């Protein structure tokens, strides 16, 4: 014999079901958002077999020359070495 509405379940059971449902859908949403972000953003890390791209040495030399870190003689000497490797 059922006494009251809800088949004998109290308010605590209904509240627990609501909380569990909110937590479940929140977890599903979090997983989907995390997967979408990981697939849409370019990877910043390099794996072991992937070579790390090196900066262009001539560009670096030009920047150092522009900042005044190397004088004319050293700039031309290093530029000749970089342009004519042995």
Rosetta blueprint (number, residue, H / E / L):
1 X L
2 X L
3 X L
4 X L
5 X L
6 X L
7 X L
8 X L
9 X L
10 X L
11 X H
12 X H
13 X H
14 X H
15 X H
16 X H
17 X H
18 X H
19 X H
20 X H
21 X H
22 X H
23 X H
24 X H
25 X H
26 X H
27 X H
28 X H
29 X H
30 X H
31 X H
32 X H
33 X H
34 X H
35 X H
36 X H
37 X H
38 X H
39 X H
40 X H
41 X L
42 X L
43 X L
44 X L
45 X L
46 X L
47 X L
48 X L
49 X L
50 X L
51 X L
52 X L
53 X L
54 X L
55 X L
56 X L
57 X H
58 X H
59 X H
60 X H
61 X H
62 X H
63 X H
64 X H
65 X H
66 X H
67 X H
68 X L
69 X L
70 X L
71 X L
72 X H
73 X H
74 X H
75 X H
76 X H
77 X H
78 X H
79 X H
80 X H
81 X H
82 X H
83 X H
84 X L
85 X L
86 X L
